[in-house]
């Protein structure tokens, strides 16, 4: 059984279990009410409205990728469900450029009801190819307040499953076009401490390929310092400096009671000690981020918890220990967003009996001493500090479900003031002259048996396109990345060694091509990175750093067919890598085609060259065997309208062509252009599955990323 099917079955079982539990759960919790009433998180007159909102279904929300704003969102203007007219999807008012959408139908209904079949298909397939991201509305907030620009060094400390990471990538790639990806000068390191969750992170990021991205698998609370190349020494010797960041996102692990509308099990198991136990970890993660930030840099701290012990208490502790930081007033940002100021008074529960009677830590410890029980896991940081007003906690933001029909959330923006001894700090960044790290300390990976479960399920797909990196990283014996020159066997329709032309020109950055093996040979796949990513790869000790991915895969060895004696293997352009290398492709090598040719390519895995119409047929016949790029300019044909140019990779064999796209990407393109899926979706036994099965399996896999 393929791993895709195993994953689908696992998520399907989870879905059934969740539905059963949601019907049996009593959505009421006296401990929850008592604790949050004691914290005065909302005025007394709002409590009932707030509490009732927690019991309502959470609407479906999604976001259109910033560089793909041409995506058409189906209107759904006349849908009747259970004798009620369903309002169509509407734009979320506070999200910039109208790119986020709100549809007041729960996810479960959207999946199962025939009335929403077409819209659900749109969400499934467009999500799979990276055109949209299904994401809870409040989860979209932290990247917006981080205000990332293409030149920034950015860290996402607790990144999986990757929806916020995707937003950060979009900000780094603000100069991208619909068809071509820029190579930003900045960097995004996406980190998660859970190795399995990094698989989801890599899969998610593969939808938005970026030469500026790296993925690490490390404990955020003790994240190691990384080095990059620094200015040369007095005698020209190589030196390194510490990599510091302009922007850091700390969306930390939390008790998650702000997600109670979709995670209804919280009603049964909620108790305030969960937040107490997470407080110290959250403080350590935030304070580690503070040590990694540049002067004038920005941190966004966020949780999906309502508990002040996980929110304001963490901020107060970190600010007290790091006086060069302060909270930023962002009340003028996103003016349509309804929010409440952070609290400056709260009382933690000191035990499971919901005792919130102690106003200060000193009162609590005095009572503990009187009971002869001085040991406790609580600290003074769980309570408001005596000088709480000094920290301007009201500048943080609380998002409540009853304000704009969302989940609950907490966001705070911190900035680091410039240091008066900045020149001294810069001297400390410089290390002794660097030496080439020993072979044993280079980044390492496992063999291919530890692939993530989200791999293509058919032979056709696994032969041509793989999502993300091709292996997970852990201690082993093979480096993640080594520099290699671009192979000479990349064919005519692909990138040249130093192409110059209309689509951007300039030299292809062949010095930044990386491979995943110790010898530096182009064994299977080639990755492209920007200068910063390459510098990080070359200047760090990988006995301490688990690097899971670097750059984006752009070329892969063509395994099919028999190579002629004495010839080197050819490399093909990957669909996910095409936007990256397109600016360096000679425009004269790109084949022009019409919609009829695209339809043939979508309808068959290996259409014969003879099956195409002129002039495309003759043009292709004159091209050599190998990888080529085809452009479909804006056009109208037989009632089908193509609003913007589409550029796709193909492989030409002796007598046939193959469209080098993932199965789900083909389906998404087919639905968008022709109104239905015309691709030959086949199961492992060769039978044609029904459309419901195809959509359900894709949807269950995407659910893992929500």
QUINORTA-V915639 format. One line per field, one symbol per residue. ss: DSSP state (~ for helix, > for strand, _ for the rest). A space follows every 10 residues. Layout:
BEGIN
ss->???
END
This chain:
BEGIN
ss->__~~~~~~~~ ~~~~~~~~~~ ~~~~_____~ ~~~~~~~~~_ ___~~~~~~~ ~~~______> >>>>_~~~__ _________> >__>>____> >____~~~_> >>>___~~~~ ~~_~~~~~~~ ~~~~~~~~__ _>>>__~~~~ ~~~~~~____ __>>>>____ __~~~~~~~~ ~~________ ______>>>> >___~~~~~~ ~~~~~~~~__ __>>>>___~ ~~____>>>_ _________> >>__>>>>>> >_____~~~_ _____~~~~_ __~~~~~~~~ ~~~~~~~~~~ ~_>>>>>>>> >>>_______ _~~~~~~~~~ ~___>>>___ _________> >_________ __________ ~~~~~~~~~~ _________~ ~~_____~~~ ~_~~~_>>>_ ~~~~____>> >>>>>>____ _~~~~~~~~> ________~~ ~___>__~~~ ________~~ ~~~~______ _______>__ _>>______> __________ _________~ ~~>>>_____ ____>>>>__ ~~~~~~~~__ ______>>>> _>>>>>>___ __________ >>>_~~~~~~ ~~~~__~~~_ >>>_~~~~~~ ~~~____>~~ ~____~~~~~ ~____>>>>> >>__>>>__> >>___>>>>> >>___>>>>_ __~~~~~~~~ ~~~~______ _>_____>__ ~~~~~~~~~~ ~~~___
END
